[in-house]
């Protein structure tokens, strides 16, 4: 679970499941940006707001 906790009350569930709080495209865009060097995630995911999630640490091969 990543994102804000949606809660488990019946009114907060969607068809008995947890509500989505994070767009999976944002996670993939961060991987593309940090690990693959993509400068513009909107070229892959048009309309996606670019906000850093901080999930993918930067690393370098030495």
Rosetta blueprint (number, residue, H / E / L):
1 X L
2 X L
3 X L
4 X L
5 X L
6 X L
7 X L
8 X L
9 X L
10 X H
11 X H
12 X H
13 X L
14 X E
15 X L
16 X L
17 X E
18 X L
19 X L
20 X L
21 X L
22 X L
23 X L
24 X H
25 X H
26 X H
27 X H
28 X H
29 X H
30 X H
31 X H
32 X H
33 X H
34 X H
35 X H
36 X H
37 X L
38 X L
39 X L
40 X L
41 X H
42 X H
43 X H
44 X L
45 X L
46 X L
47 X L
48 X L
49 X L
50 X L
51 X L
52 X L
53 X L
54 X L
55 X L
56 X L
57 X L
58 X L
59 X L
60 X L
61 X L
62 X L
